[in-house]
Amino acid sequence: MFRKTILAFASLTALASCTTMPGVSPPSLDVIARQYLALQLAIGEKDPGYVDAYYGPPELAEQAAANDAQTTLPMLQARVVALEGTLRLVNPAPGTPDAARVRYLRAMLNSAKVRLRVLRGEDIPFQDEAEGLFGVRPELVDLSTLDAVLERIEAVVPGDAGDGPLYQRINAFQDRFIIPEDRLREVIDTAVAECRRRTLEHVDLPASESFVLSLVTDKPWGGFNYYQGNYRSVIEINTDLPTRLDRAVDVGCHEAYPGHHVYSTLIERDLTRGRGWIENSLLPLYSPRAIISEGSARYAKTMVFPGDEKMVFERDVLAPMAGIDTGELADYVALNALLGELQPAYYTIAAGYLDGDMSREETIDLSMRYRLLNRERAEQSLRFFDTYRSYVINYGMGEDLVAAHVEAAGADMDARWDRFTAILNSPTLPEDLR
């Protein structure tokens, strides 16, 4: 077995070299796309969760599973290098559809190479890992620069220092807006339905698109969309922690309309089926597509509920349904907006923890101070760091990229929707939004 592994590795390394030799004609992009899918699926066999969604040729997934026992991480790394070499032989004219495919495949292979380095145990600094996987480099701030934001938050939070630490007072105030468990499903279903109604006013979706939503527990994330193909999704919402009022619309927009479900549906309709670009039938969790997917999903609520429309919907529809007093809702919304200014702390704390500069307890303490989480939510955040590492950058940084690109269209919402939809139904990379 060992000899076979060495021979296979040598063969793959030789392939990586010969594909760059002058005079060698590359296979078609459709053939390369199948090779790419086979490779990504093989990586997924070694890295559970790496393949976020796949609805391509089933025989490729079956082959990856069947060959897993004979496949090693070095062999997969060599296959990435070989396929990169093949792509270097493909030089379509700039601005053509083929050029877009090549650029996309190169970006995906580069991130796969970095993920394999992580899987092989290489110690990659947080910022380098994030940039290698997702195509953007997070800026790490000195946490003390956020003290001024904390002072502004302190000024609007009910109570005073005698009532406990700032995070404690904030969480006590936010917990006034917890949706009772026996009303949670109805509230979320209502929010999702409204997100869908508003999305359909701007985006044409296949008549057969649908999703199944479940409330689950014991997960490291708050919500997850498992896209199944054929315009269907399975959406799970984690209820380990009490669900606050604003979360209902966030879930509806982020996971479904016009977030992850719409993104994957449009990719399948317009790229995988419409153009026959089967490479898009697989979504790697660790890739530049992740920052586009998460960023557009985070910005989704701004698209369907511009201005104060989200607060009005929560006040007039969701809060009464949940039995929540709306007298302080405007203060709750204003506080949540202020808390968004602490987003840079997320990256700095994650980097400190993952790079080994902060202990577990220090990470929890800093999350309580600079992200104003209670201990329970800080511990859940740490669980996310442990599971997904630098993936944490995709939410805030992705939203910033999408927001800047969409809002550059001006105040006209139709123009903004045109830009937003174009992000969703094309092989968009982060550099396209800068």
VOGU-3710 file (C-alpha; in Angstrom, 3 decimals, decimal comma):
1> mfrktilafa> 0,000/0,000/0,000  2,813/2,430/0,896  4,598/1,755/-2,403  1,356/2,374/-4,323  0,855/5,675/-2,514  4,405/6,832/-3,357  3,981/5,845/-7,004  0,642/7,629/-7,218  2,115/10,759/-5,677  5,033/10,648/-8,134
11> sltalasctt> 2,643/10,259/-11,054  0,598/13,250/-9,954  3,733/15,354/-9,502  4,883/14,409/-12,984  1,457/15,362/-14,331  1,796/18,764/-12,686  5,020/19,314/-14,629  3,997/17,929/-18,001  0,804/19,965/-18,183  2,877/23,129/-18,414
21> mpgvsppsld> 5,130/21,868/-21,248  5,027/23,863/-24,500  2,927/22,292/-27,215  0,667/20,366/-24,880  -2,977/21,055/-25,712  -5,190/21,414/-22,649  -8,515/19,634/-22,350  -11,691/21,651/-22,774  -12,970/23,736/-19,893  -15,874/21,338/-19,480
31> viarqylalq> -13,414/18,469/-18,942  -11,363/20,593/-16,553  -14,541/21,443/-14,667  -15,225/17,734/-14,089  -11,641/17,224/-12,908  -12,094/20,168/-10,560  -15,313/18,719/-9,115  -13,688/15,317/-8,623  -10,796/16,966/-6,788  -12,980/19,101/-4,529
41> laigekdpgy> -15,156/16,110/-3,674  -12,023/14,119/-2,786  -10,926/16,914/-0,444  -14,406/16,849/1,052  -13,938/13,179/1,931  -10,963/14,191/4,091  -12,564/17,351/5,463  -16,186/16,855/6,560  -18,137/20,044/5,921  -15,719/21,269/3,245
51> vdayygppel> -18,331/20,698/0,540  -21,062/23,103/1,565  -23,337/22,084/-1,314  -23,110/19,695/-4,258  -25,697/18,791/-6,862  -23,443/17,870/-9,780  -22,861/14,491/-11,435  -23,492/11,867/-8,727  -20,883/9,472/-10,144  -18,130/11,953/-9,223
61> aeqaaandaq> -19,200/11,923/-5,574  -19,434/8,129/-5,628  -15,945/7,866/-7,111  -14,476/10,229/-4,483  -15,995/8,169/-1,687  -14,817/4,881/-3,203  -11,218/6,119/-3,632  -10,925/7,870/-0,269  -9,018/5,077/1,491  -6,267/5,181/-1,167
71> ttlpmlqarv> -6,082/8,979/-1,262  -3,726/11,039/0,910  -3,500/14,757/1,574  -0,156/15,046/-0,304  -1,781/13,348/-3,282  -4,618/15,856/-3,208  -2,134/18,724/-3,005  -0,360/17,340/-6,075  -3,675/17,089/-7,931  -4,355/20,753/-7,196
81> valegtlrlv> -0,937/21,707/-8,586  -1,542/19,544/-11,654  -4,897/21,120/-12,392  -3,419/24,598/-11,890  -0,820/23,662/-14,486  -3,519/22,607/-16,908  -5,361/25,884/-16,426  -2,200/27,834/-17,212  -2,411/26,407/-20,722  -5,892/27,856/-21,180
91> npapgtpdaa> -5,690/31,490/-22,302  -9,096/32,722/-23,432  -9,551/36,282/-24,634  -10,064/38,752/-21,773  -13,665/39,593/-21,046  -15,049/36,408/-22,560  -17,187/33,859/-20,682  -14,312/31,362/-20,839  -12,019/33,918/-19,193  -14,505/34,231/-16,336
101> rvrylramln> -14,539/30,448/-15,913  -10,745/30,206/-15,852  -10,440/33,032/-13,342  -13,041/31,405/-11,103  -11,395/27,976/-11,238  -7,981/29,433/-10,467  -9,341/31,221/-7,409  -11,063/28,057/-6,157  -7,932/25,945/-6,622  -5,798/28,486/-4,800
111> sakvrlrvlr> -8,077/28,370/-1,767  -8,182/24,549/-1,932  -4,399/24,532/-1,776  -4,447/26,677/1,362  -7,129/24,542/3,001  -5,027/21,438/2,362  -2,099/23,128/4,099  -4,346/23,660/7,120  -5,510/20,041/7,029  -1,893/18,871/6,908
121> gedipfqdea> -1,242/20,717/10,151  0,692/23,710/8,844  0,566/26,657/11,225  -0,674/29,540/9,067  -1,224/32,951/10,723  -4,872/34,000/10,881  -4,596/36,874/8,393  -2,635/34,799/5,872  -5,079/31,914/6,176  -8,082/34,201/5,699
131> eglfgvrpel> -6,556/35,887/2,663  -5,515/32,577/1,132  -8,923/30,990/1,589  -11,311/33,870/0,976  -9,399/36,412/-1,099  -9,476/39,277/1,404  -7,088/40,214/4,190  -8,706/41,226/7,478  -7,385/44,245/9,315  -6,717/43,602/12,990
141> vdlstldavl> -7,425/46,578/15,218  -6,088/47,411/18,638  -9,067/46,591/20,826  -8,512/49,711/22,917  -9,481/51,827/19,874  -13,019/50,541/20,387  -13,268/52,024/23,872  -14,871/55,135/22,393  -17,620/52,977/20,857  -18,166/51,324/24,236
151> erieavvpgd> -18,598/54,762/25,808  -21,273/55,663/23,256  -23,048/52,399/23,908  -22,811/52,964/27,650  -24,668/56,244/27,218  -27,739/54,623/25,637  -28,048/51,424/27,674  -30,639/51,448/30,472  -29,196/51,380/33,982  -25,805/52,459/35,305
161> agdgplyqri> -22,502/50,905/36,295  -23,969/49,903/39,646  -26,260/47,471/37,822  -23,335/45,360/36,629  -20,842/45,262/33,738  -21,869/46,810/30,429  -22,306/43,451/28,673  -24,599/42,326/31,478  -26,822/45,395/31,216  -26,952/45,115/27,432
171> nafqdrfiip> -27,932/41,475/27,511  -30,558/42,145/30,179  -32,071/44,832/27,937  -31,879/42,678/24,799  -33,490/39,778/26,632  -36,662/41,822/26,960  -37,128/40,997/23,285  -36,803/37,204/23,511  -39,420/35,320/21,488  -41,187/32,712/23,666
181> edrlrevidt> -40,396/29,168/22,564  -44,035/28,302/21,936  -44,341/31,197/19,478  -40,927/30,960/17,846  -41,864/28,832/14,856  -44,826/31,013/13,949  -42,756/34,190/14,206  -39,922/32,792/12,073  -42,317/31,399/9,463  -44,026/34,798/9,228
191> avaecrrrtl> -40,699/36,589/8,863  -39,510/34,189/6,143  -42,778/34,582/4,238  -42,429/38,369/4,269  -38,801/38,162/3,151  -39,897/35,933/0,267  -42,789/38,210/-0,725  -40,536/41,247/-0,854  -37,770/39,390/-2,708  -40,156/38,196/-5,414
201> ehvdlpases> -41,032/41,812/-6,167  -37,472/42,210/-7,499  -36,082/38,767/-8,343  -37,580/36,234/-10,751  -37,219/32,778/-9,192  -38,068/29,327/-10,595  -41,656/28,331/-9,830  -40,459/25,096/-8,211  -38,062/26,670/-5,702  -38,751/25,652/-2,108
211> fvlslvtdkp> -37,185/24,989/1,270  -37,764/23,024/4,451  -37,003/24,793/7,732  -36,231/23,061/11,031  -35,374/24,275/14,523  -32,377/22,368/15,890  -29,971/22,391/18,845  -26,335/21,628/19,706  -24,691/23,361/16,733  -21,686/25,731/16,582
221> wggfnyyqgn> -23,591/28,120/14,289  -26,808/30,115/14,481  -28,281/28,993/11,164  -27,315/26,861/8,183  -28,619/26,415/4,644  -28,002/23,018/3,061  -28,685/23,553/-0,627  -29,926/20,338/-2,235  -30,062/21,245/-5,916  -33,205/21,405/-8,053
231> yrsvieintd> -33,881/24,793/-6,410  -34,454/23,255/-2,970  -32,873/24,010/0,397  -32,932/22,532/3,878  -32,596/25,322/6,434  -31,765/24,706/10,087  -31,963/27,327/12,836  -30,060/26,667/16,060  -32,097/27,383/19,194  -29,446/26,573/21,808
241> lptrldravd> -29,718/30,178/22,973  -32,916/32,219/23,373  -33,975/33,835/20,088  -34,468/37,595/20,140  -36,916/39,508/17,979  -34,472/40,863/15,400  -33,227/37,340/14,705  -36,459/36,331/12,940  -36,006/38,695/9,985  -32,253/38,099/9,999
251> vgcheaypgh> -32,854/34,357/9,607  -35,495/34,804/6,918  -33,319/37,067/4,827  -29,920/35,486/5,494  -30,726/31,824/5,069  -33,548/32,117/2,531  -34,756/35,278/0,722  -32,755/36,875/-0,806  -29,859/35,181/1,014  -28,327/31,729/0,680
261> hvystlierd> -31,330/29,969/-0,837  -31,779/32,587/-3,559  -28,019/32,779/-4,199  -27,705/29,024/-4,763  -30,953/28,888/-6,756  -29,807/31,597/-9,177  -26,350/30,035/-9,526  -27,948/26,701/-10,410  -30,455/28,204/-12,842  -28,213/30,727/-14,586
271> ltrgrgwien> -24,737/29,155/-14,443  -24,937/25,416/-13,807  -27,984/24,792/-15,987  -28,139/27,948/-18,066  -24,508/27,948/-19,219  -23,538/24,366/-18,425  -20,760/25,516/-16,087  -20,870/22,481/-13,807  -18,012/23,725/-11,629  -20,622/25,921/-9,948
281> sllplyspra> -22,609/22,876/-8,790  -20,196/22,600/-5,867  -19,810/25,260/-3,194  -16,620/24,835/-1,155  -17,063/26,163/2,367  -13,525/27,576/2,363  -13,268/29,632/-0,815  -13,802/33,158/-2,187  -17,391/32,149/-2,915  -17,966/32,005/0,845
291> iisegsarya> -17,366/35,713/1,354  -19,746/36,492/-1,519  -22,371/34,104/-0,157  -22,148/35,300/3,451  -21,732/38,956/2,530  -24,790/39,010/0,274  -26,787/37,066/2,870  -25,831/39,546/5,598  -26,772/42,488/3,367  -30,005/40,805/2,269
301> ktmvfpgdek> -32,170/42,367/4,996  -31,050/45,840/3,906  -32,291/45,067/0,404  -35,756/43,816/1,377  -36,262/46,123/4,370  -34,649/49,463/3,415  -34,639/52,333/5,888  -36,765/51,675/8,951  -39,065/49,129/7,237  -37,620/46,234/9,249
311> mvferdvlap> -38,420/47,960/12,529  -41,944/48,792/11,332  -42,551/45,151/10,367  -41,217/43,950/13,710  -43,317/46,508/15,587  -46,567/45,940/13,726  -46,411/42,220/12,972  -43,753/40,140/14,712  -43,682/41,714/18,182  -47,462/41,416/18,725
321> magidtgela> -47,325/37,834/17,473  -44,548/37,091/19,983  -46,264/38,976/22,811  -43,367/41,435/23,083  -43,893/45,008/24,302  -42,775/47,440/21,581  -42,398/50,502/23,808  -38,591/50,272/23,739  -38,210/48,772/20,278  -36,650/51,902/18,763
331> dyvalnallg> -34,002/51,900/21,508  -33,374/48,192/20,892  -32,859/48,791/17,162  -30,563/51,768/17,811  -28,495/49,729/20,262  -28,078/46,874/17,792  -26,853/49,341/15,170  -24,247/50,658/17,611  -23,141/47,139/18,466  -22,374/46,629/14,781
341> elqpayytia> -19,507/49,098/15,156  -17,744/46,541/17,350  -17,446/44,101/14,414  -13,656/44,662/14,057  -13,189/43,173/17,524  -14,457/39,871/16,142  -11,461/39,468/13,820  -8,864/40,611/16,356  -10,174/38,266/19,041  -10,430/35,354/16,609
351> agyldgdmsr> -6,868/35,972/15,400  -5,511/36,149/18,941  -7,175/32,889/19,876  -6,397/30,935/16,694  -2,792/32,176/16,551  -2,288/31,030/20,136  -1,793/34,503/21,603  -4,915/34,301/23,789  -6,049/31,539/26,088  -9,594/30,252/25,998
361> eetidlsmry> -10,514/32,251/29,085  -8,895/35,438/27,771  -10,851/35,024/24,531  -14,128/34,690/26,431  -13,315/37,701/28,631  -12,446/39,891/25,631  -15,593/38,766/23,797  -17,624/39,837/26,820  -15,869/43,204/27,014  -15,447/44,171/23,351
371> rllnreraeq> -18,274/42,249/21,693  -20,552/42,664/24,714  -21,657/39,041/24,689  -22,745/37,275/27,840  -20,631/34,287/28,811  -22,951/31,746/27,213  -22,894/33,508/23,839  -19,139/34,115/24,116  -18,587/30,395/24,636  -20,726/29,588/21,600
381> slrffdtyrs> -18,655/32,067/19,592  -15,495/30,257/20,716  -17,004/26,996/19,524  -17,425/28,614/16,099  -13,732/29,651/16,110  -12,718/26,080/16,930  -14,834/24,654/14,117  -14,514/27,172/11,276  -11,358/29,167/12,098  -10,872/32,207/9,834
391> yvinygmged> -14,320/31,753/8,263  -15,441/34,369/10,796  -14,277/37,185/8,499  -16,835/36,391/5,804  -19,835/37,913/7,537  -18,758/41,468/8,325  -16,136/41,882/5,614  -18,404/40,266/3,054  -21,274/42,560/3,965  -19,009/45,608/3,687
401> lvaahveaag> -17,896/44,544/0,187  -21,446/43,908/-1,012  -22,844/47,064/0,578  -20,209/49,325/-1,013  -20,721/47,769/-4,433  -24,521/47,862/-4,356  -24,813/51,340/-2,857  -22,471/52,748/-5,486  -25,499/52,468/-7,797  -27,042/55,428/-5,955
411> admdarwdrf> -30,259/55,736/-3,972  -32,538/54,187/-6,594  -33,617/50,779/-5,250  -34,214/49,283/-8,707  -30,603/50,067/-9,633  -29,441/48,565/-6,340  -31,435/45,401/-6,956  -29,868/45,085/-10,408  -26,420/45,186/-8,848  -27,345/42,870/-5,995
421> tailnsptlp> -28,882/40,264/-8,306  -25,857/40,403/-10,610  -23,680/39,443/-7,643  -25,872/36,426/-6,963  -26,178/34,947/-10,450  -22,605/35,294/-11,704  -19,202/33,816/-10,734  -18,451/36,880/-8,604  -15,127/37,068/-6,749  -14,198/39,555/-4,013
431> edlr> -12,037/41,657/-6,329  -15,096/42,249/-8,526  -16,699/44,215/-5,692  -13,748/46,361/-4,709
//
